[in-house]
């Protein structure tokens, strides 16, 4: 249970269909503190937690390199899973987890929290309704360092994080563009390391070509903070959407962004609905697989200096 755990815990509390009953983390002191403050049964190993018959579902919040093993174990133990991003480090691994869940009749859902924001949902609806014509360009940007204690922890080590800014918060940028624009076909990428005390990249720049023919750019920087960049922008033949503090169509405000916690609350409620009612989630394993395949291809492009086709 890392830095994001409090937001998941608050979302569980907000959902009447969910109850936090058990937890595990590698740090015994943190486990003791959280179990006392949050009121759950502490377990010293994941295996012990998964043997608890009162546990119906688990939220995997461990370091990224452990996600594949931990999600696999949970599914094999018959538990439904909500997995923090990235669900696993590679597209082939996520596809295997999707197959495992499907074969066992279990829910395995990516914690792609941003797609549960009403503003992003409305942007997708406007695009699908043709309000802005045919989308031909998109941009997703985040220029903001993560906390120094995060960089000094597992996120600073490639063996645990799987890379740097691109595979970490860059995952959020990519799955949002996929949600709005569809499947990428090709990527050309640069990565760099300029400032932060991490083994991976603190800067990534991606050029994307989508199957629709649209082009896109992703800028992910952990070097400095610049709030003037729009978080998301989509250009269409008949209009422009941009999303930062507000969703705007041709410069006109349509919808204000809600606090980040609201998207977590909606996401955990949908997870509960998927388990109880068989609802189809807004964040899918197919999108998680495609996001990871695009990141795999981006790292290959950065290594080789050539554009890389994304598998279909």
Beta strands, then each sheet from edge to edge (+ up, - down):
strand 1: 22-24
strand 2: 41-43
strand 3: 57-60
strand 4: 80-84
strand 5: 108-111
strand 6: 135-143
strand 7: 184-192
strand 8: 203-210
strand 9: 215-221
strand 10: 232-236
strand 11: 239-243
strand 12: 246-249
strand 13: 252-256
strand 14: 308-309
sheet 1: 1+ 2+
sheet 2: 3+ 4+ 5+
sheet 3: 13+ 12- 11+ 10- 6+ 9+ 8- 7+ 14-
end
